């Protein structure tokens, strides 16, 4: 499958700085090199330097939850990295519980609300 760089550029322009920082740090290993060049360029255009990227990565990695495959888990409700894991039922047609599964939640969406 060929990477659509124009689509990537449009997505990157519309993304929040926090989302771009997550992609450039926490999710970096799973991204295409061409997409990373676009993301890094957009972060520079927004005035985010290497020190800010390193600080963001340090904060994220302190609380990051990693799956069994070694990749960072994403929040069940948004693209942010998960900081906690909960069990929920996998359901058939969103109605019939079939099996328990682990799902990740970011700071904002964690069960019980954000930690203070």
Buried (B, 14 or more C-beta within 10 A) or exposed (E): EEEEEEEBBEBBEEBEBEBBBBBBBBBBEEEEEEBBEBBBEBBEEEEBEEEBBEEBBEEBEEEBBEEEEEEBBBBBEEBBBBBBBBEEEEEEEEEEEEEEEEBBBBBEBBEEEEEE
